[in-house]
């Protein structure tokens, strides 16, 4: 059985920060998206803040780009 908890938080400017870091990366957007496991269209929608960003996807973006955007959810890591 799976128990889930959904928390949504606003992180103003996160899309712009993701774009800024991505533009400094030497890899193409296609290569970055493949490493994250998402389409380029979804990536642009995230940069433009036109869709929500699952926390797990944010962590994968941080891992691939080698950055920490400082987003933490209350109770993260707690059971």
N, CA, C and O of each residue as an XYZ file, in Angstrom:
316
protein
N       0.842     -1.171      0.000
C       0.000      0.000      0.000
C       0.888      1.235      0.000
O       1.914      1.284      0.679
N       0.476      2.222     -0.768
C       1.233      3.468     -0.865
C       0.435      4.595     -0.210
O      -0.756      4.756     -0.476
N       1.082      5.351      0.624
C       0.489      6.526      1.239
C       1.194      7.735      0.660
O       2.424      7.770      0.629
N       0.450      8.724      0.201
C       1.072      9.897     -0.407
C       0.690     11.169      0.335
O      -0.350     11.251      0.987
N       1.545     12.133      0.215
C       1.323     13.463      0.780
C       1.716     14.463     -0.291
O       2.834     14.415     -0.805
N       0.823     15.357     -0.629
C       1.098     16.338     -1.670
C       1.242     17.717     -1.040
O       0.368     18.179     -0.306
N       2.355     18.356     -1.342
C       2.627     19.712     -0.869
C       3.019     20.546     -2.082
O       3.860     20.134     -2.881
N       2.416     21.700     -2.214
C       2.791     22.621     -3.290
C       3.289     23.920     -2.661
O       2.670     24.458     -1.743
N       4.408     24.410     -3.168
C       4.925     25.688     -2.696
C       5.249     26.560     -3.901
O       5.605     26.056     -4.967
N       5.125     27.861     -3.724
C       5.507     28.809     -4.769
C       6.982     29.138     -4.609
O       7.454     29.428     -3.509
N       7.701     29.087     -5.724
C       9.117     29.456     -5.729
C       9.295     30.477     -6.846
O       9.681     30.123     -7.959
N       9.015     31.741     -6.549
C       9.104     32.785     -7.576
C      10.494     32.855     -8.201
O      11.503     32.856     -7.497
N      10.533     32.913     -9.519
C      11.785     33.067    -10.236
C      12.571     31.787    -10.450
O      13.670     31.833    -11.002
N      12.038     30.640    -10.027
C      12.780     29.391    -10.181
C      13.015     29.071    -11.651
O      14.097     28.609    -12.013
N      12.030     29.306    -12.497
C      12.192     29.037    -13.929
C      13.346     29.833    -14.526
O      14.133     29.308    -15.314
N      13.439     31.105    -14.143
C      14.523     31.962    -14.641
C      15.887     31.476    -14.138
O      16.877     31.529    -14.868
N      15.933     31.003    -12.887
C      17.186     30.485    -12.344
C      17.621     29.228    -13.089
O      18.800     29.054    -13.399
N      16.655     28.351    -13.373
C      16.959     27.130    -14.126
C      17.493     27.496    -15.504
O      18.477     26.919    -15.967
N      16.845     28.453    -16.157
C      17.281     28.884    -17.495
C      18.686     29.468    -17.439
O      19.518     29.161    -18.293
N      18.954     30.296    -16.454
C      20.273     30.938    -16.325
C      21.381     29.889    -16.184
O      22.421     29.988    -16.835
N      21.156     28.897    -15.342
C      22.163     27.854    -15.150
C      22.293     27.019    -16.419
O      23.401     26.679    -16.832
N      21.171     26.692    -17.030
C      21.199     25.887    -18.260
C      21.990     26.581    -19.354
O      22.745     25.933    -20.079
N      21.825     27.892    -19.482
C      22.516     28.638    -20.531
C      24.023     28.708    -20.304
O      24.772     28.966    -21.246
N      24.480     28.483    -19.076
C      25.924     28.482    -18.810
C      26.527     27.092    -19.008
O      27.748     26.935    -19.011
N      25.669     26.088    -19.173
C      26.132     24.707    -19.362
C      26.583     24.533    -20.809
O      25.944     25.051    -21.725
N      27.664     23.818    -21.016
C      28.207     23.640    -22.371
C      27.396     22.648    -23.208
O      27.532     22.610    -24.431
N      26.558     21.853    -22.556
C      25.762     20.875    -23.296
C      24.554     21.517    -23.969
O      24.076     22.572    -23.550
N      24.075     20.863    -25.011
C      22.873     21.349    -25.690
C      21.659     21.086    -24.815
O      21.701     20.241    -23.921
N      20.571     21.813    -25.075
C      19.332     21.581    -24.340
C      18.874     20.141    -24.543
O      18.384     19.501    -23.612
N      19.033     19.638    -25.754
C      18.631     18.253    -26.042
C      19.377     17.274    -25.135
O      18.769     16.358    -24.581
N      20.685     17.460    -24.981
C      21.493     16.575    -24.147
C      21.084     16.684    -22.679
O      20.998     15.674    -21.981
N      20.837     17.891    -22.216
C      20.422     18.093    -20.825
C      19.073     17.424    -20.582
O      18.884     16.741    -19.576
N      18.143     17.623    -21.504
C      16.809     17.030    -21.361
C      16.870     15.512    -21.358
O      16.153     14.863    -20.597
N      17.717     14.944    -22.201
C      17.871     13.490    -22.223
C      18.413     12.993    -20.892
O      17.969     11.958    -20.394
N      19.364     13.715    -20.307
C      19.943     13.313    -19.020
C      18.908     13.401    -17.896
O      18.908     12.580    -16.978
N      18.028     14.401    -17.975
C      16.987     14.566    -16.963
C      15.840     13.588    -17.204
O      15.182     13.147    -16.262
N      15.606     13.254    -18.476
C      14.511     12.355    -18.820
C      13.220     13.097    -19.111
O      12.141     12.659    -18.712
N      13.331     14.228    -19.814
C      12.139     15.002    -20.147
C      12.282     15.604    -21.535
O      13.380     15.658    -22.090
N      11.166     16.053    -22.090
C      11.179     16.643    -23.428
C      11.637     18.097    -23.356
O      11.545     18.748    -22.315
N      12.131     18.584    -24.488
C      12.538     19.991    -24.564
C      11.326     20.909    -24.378
O      11.447     21.979    -23.782
N      10.168     20.498    -24.881
C       8.959     21.317    -24.741
C       8.610     21.491    -23.259
O       8.279     22.593    -22.821
N       8.686     20.405    -22.495
C       8.407     20.520    -21.059
C       9.450     21.378    -20.363
O       9.129     22.145    -19.455
N      10.713     21.246    -20.793
C      11.777     22.066    -20.195
C      11.474     23.551    -20.389
O      11.574     24.333    -19.444
N      11.106     23.941    -21.610
C      10.780     25.343    -21.866
C       9.587     25.795    -21.033
O       9.564     26.925    -20.543
N       8.599     24.921    -20.870
C       7.427     25.274    -20.061
C       7.827     25.491    -18.597
O       7.263     26.350    -17.920
N       8.792     24.719    -18.115
C       9.279     24.906    -16.747
C      10.026     26.233    -16.636
O       9.809     26.990    -15.690
N      10.902     26.516    -17.594
C      11.630     27.796    -17.567
C      10.680     28.982    -17.616
O      10.933     30.011    -16.991
N       9.591     28.840    -18.353
C       8.600     29.913    -18.479
C       7.572     29.896    -17.348
O       6.665     30.727    -17.309
N       7.726     28.936    -16.427
C       6.827     28.759    -15.284
C       5.379     28.600    -15.717
O       4.471     29.157    -15.100
N       5.171     27.836    -16.779
C       3.831     27.586    -17.300
C       3.286     26.226    -16.879
O       2.177     25.862    -17.271
N       4.039     25.476    -16.093
C       3.556     24.203    -15.565
C       4.211     23.954    -14.229
O       5.259     24.520    -13.916
N       3.583     23.103    -13.446
C       4.174     22.771    -12.148
C       5.372     21.851    -12.360
O       5.487     21.174    -13.382
N       6.238     21.845    -11.391
C       7.478     21.072    -11.467
C       7.497     20.071    -10.325
O       7.620     20.466     -9.165
N       7.378     18.779    -10.629
C       7.465     17.783     -9.553
C       8.803     17.888     -8.832
O       9.843     18.105     -9.453
N       8.760     17.731     -7.522
C       9.962     17.862     -6.694
C      11.061     16.912     -7.157
O      12.236     17.280     -7.184
N      10.676     15.686     -7.520
C      11.658     14.706     -7.977
C      12.342     15.171     -9.264
O      13.536     14.941     -9.452
N      11.587     15.820    -10.143
C      12.158     16.344    -11.391
C      13.112     17.493    -11.092
O      14.172     17.595    -11.709
N      12.745     18.355    -10.154
C      13.638     19.444     -9.747
C      14.957     18.877     -9.244
O      16.023     19.382     -9.596
N      14.895     17.833     -8.424
C      16.130     17.232     -7.904
C      16.965     16.643     -9.037
O      18.193     16.725     -8.996
N      16.334     16.056    -10.035
C      17.058     15.498    -11.176
C      17.703     16.627    -11.983
O      18.848     16.497    -12.418
N      16.981     17.733    -12.187
C      17.544     18.896    -12.883
C      18.762     19.403    -12.128
O      19.796     19.684    -12.733
N      18.648     19.523    -10.811
C      19.780     19.974     -9.992
C      20.968     19.028    -10.146
O      22.110     19.471    -10.273
N      20.697     17.736    -10.134
C      21.766     16.739    -10.273
C      22.468     16.869    -11.618
O      23.697     16.874    -11.684
N      21.691     16.975    -12.682
C      22.263     17.044    -14.033
C      23.031     18.350    -14.239
O      24.091     18.354    -14.865
N      22.500     19.455    -13.715
C      23.160     20.756    -13.885
C      24.238     21.010    -12.821
O      25.007     21.964    -12.937
N      24.295     20.165    -11.792
C      25.305     20.322    -10.745
C      25.084     21.553     -9.887
O      26.028     22.275     -9.566
N      23.831     21.790     -9.519
C      23.485     22.978     -8.754
C      22.408     22.637     -7.734
O      21.674     21.662     -7.894
N      22.319     23.449     -6.686
C      21.248     23.324     -5.694
C      20.484     24.635     -5.694
O      21.034     25.681     -5.351
N      19.207     24.578     -6.084
C      18.398     25.794     -6.141
C      17.830     26.179     -4.778
O      17.121     27.179     -4.666
N      18.132     25.396     -3.744
C      17.725     25.737     -2.382
C      16.255     25.544     -2.087
O      15.735     26.142     -1.145
N      15.571     24.726     -2.867
C      14.141     24.471     -2.636
C      14.000     23.277     -1.710
O      14.492     22.191     -2.017
N      13.341     23.466     -0.594
C      13.090     22.386      0.345
C      11.613     22.392      0.720
O      11.006     23.446      0.912
N      11.063     21.216      0.818
C       9.675     21.080      1.248
C       9.662     20.816      2.738
O      10.515     20.088      3.245
N       8.715     21.392      3.443
C       8.596     21.185      4.878
C       8.472     19.691      5.170
O       7.635     19.006      4.581
N       9.294     19.198      6.066
C       9.243     17.790      6.436
C       9.934     16.862      5.473
O       9.788     15.645      5.584
N      10.693     17.405      4.515
C      11.380     16.568      3.538
C      12.267     15.536      4.225
O      13.046     15.861      5.121
N      12.135     14.317      3.798
C      12.930     13.245      4.350
C      12.331     12.614      5.590
O      12.842     11.607      6.080
N      11.257     13.187      6.105
C      10.598     12.620      7.278
C       9.567     11.593      6.855
O       8.942     11.714      5.802
N       9.401     10.597      7.677
C       8.397      9.570      7.375
C       7.171      9.836      8.206
O       6.192      9.095      8.117
